Amino acid sequence: MKIRPLNDRVLVLRIDEEEKTSGGIIIPDTAKEKPQEGKVVAAGPGKLNENGKRIPLEVKKDDRVLFGKYAGTEIKIDGVEHIIMREDDILGIMEK
């Protein structure tokens, strides 16, 4: 299935965090928090301003981003959990 986000929405795939701490302790699934880091799978064309002109998004496909804990809406695409959120919900782009 393909999804094309509308306006300033972005489709993000969560990136799993480490299952061990730096001390070697394995964290069980019940104690894990959902990661707040992900990879942009698709991005919409941008938001329309008051004059009807489209403002392009700063994020693009394959960017690694940080987002808030409760940002966006979780959806399943082909059995894989994704998040669809507005660009405003993204806190930053991680540079390599």
Secondary structure per residue as TSV (DSSP state, phi and psi in degrees):
chain	resnum	aa	ss	phi	psi
A	1	M	-	360.0	140.8
A	2	K	-	-113.3	140.9
A	3	I	-	-127.4	132.9
A	4	R	-	-115.9	108.7
A	5	P	-	-62.4	148.8
A	6	L	-	-96.7	153.5
A	7	N	T	47.3	-120.5
A	8	D	T	-99.3	26.6
A	9	R	E	-91.0	152.8
A	10	V	E	-134.2	137.7
A	11	L	E	-99.7	122.4
A	12	V	E	-123.1	139.0
A	13	L	E	-104.7	123.3
A	14	R	E	-63.3	143.2
A	15	I	-	-102.0	123.3
A	16	D	-	-66.6	142.1
A	17	E	-	-86.1	169.7
A	18	E	-	-61.2	145.1
A	19	E	S	-92.6	-4.2
A	20	K	B	-123.2	149.7
A	21	T	-	-83.5	173.1
A	22	S	T	-64.2	-23.5
A	23	G	T	-85.3	-2.5
A	24	G	S	94.4	5.6
A	25	I	-	-79.0	129.8
A	26	I	B	-84.9	130.3
A	27	I	-	-92.8	122.3
A	28	P	-	-70.9	157.8
A	29	D	G	-57.5	-34.6
A	30	T	G	-69.8	-23.2
A	31	A	G	-96.5	-7.3
A	32	K	-	-78.4	144.1
A	33	E	-	-96.6	154.0
A	34	K	-	-67.7	137.8
A	35	P	-	-63.5	148.3
A	36	Q	S	-108.7	29.1
A	37	E	E	-132.3	142.5
A	38	G	E	-158.4	176.6
A	39	K	E	-115.6	132.6
A	40	V	E	-73.4	121.3
A	41	V	E	-91.9	-37.8
A	42	A	E	-155.0	151.2
A	43	A	E	-135.4	145.3
A	44	G	-	-74.1	176.1
A	45	P	S	-74.0	-19.7
A	46	G	-	126.4	169.2
A	47	K	E	-86.0	148.3
A	48	L	E	-89.8	134.6
A	49	N	-	-88.6	-173.3
A	50	E	T	-63.2	-27.8
A	51	N	T	-88.5	0.4
A	52	G	S	86.7	6.5
A	53	K	-	-88.0	138.1
A	54	R	E	-81.9	129.8
A	55	I	E	-100.6	113.6
A	56	P	-	-66.9	154.7
A	57	L	-	-76.7	152.5
A	58	E	S	-81.4	-29.3
A	59	V	-	-87.8	152.0
A	60	K	-	-138.4	171.8
A	61	K	T	-55.8	141.7
A	62	D	T	75.6	2.3
A	63	D	-	-70.7	145.1
A	64	R	E	-96.5	124.3
A	65	V	E	-127.0	157.2
A	66	L	E	-109.4	140.8
A	67	F	E	-142.1	165.2
A	68	G	-	-67.6	157.7
A	69	K	T	-58.5	-38.9
A	70	Y	T	-110.1	24.0
A	71	A	-	-75.9	144.8
A	72	G	S	71.4	-172.5
A	73	T	E	-122.8	129.7
A	74	E	E	-80.7	133.9
A	75	I	E	-136.2	156.9
A	76	K	E	-109.9	129.4
A	77	I	E	-123.1	116.9
A	78	D	T	52.1	39.2
A	79	G	T	81.7	0.1
A	80	V	E	-108.0	132.3
A	81	E	E	-78.8	126.2
A	82	H	E	-124.3	169.3
A	83	I	E	-125.6	134.3
A	84	I	E	-111.4	126.6
A	85	M	E	-144.9	164.3
A	86	R	E	-78.5	155.4
A	87	E	G	-60.5	-31.4
A	88	D	G	-62.0	-25.0
A	89	D	G	-77.3	-13.3
A	90	I	E	-83.0	127.7
A	91	L	E	-84.9	-31.4
A	92	G	E	-175.7	163.7
A	93	I	E	-105.4	129.9
A	94	M	E	-86.2	123.3
A	95	E	-	-86.3	148.7
A	96	K	-	-87.3	360.0
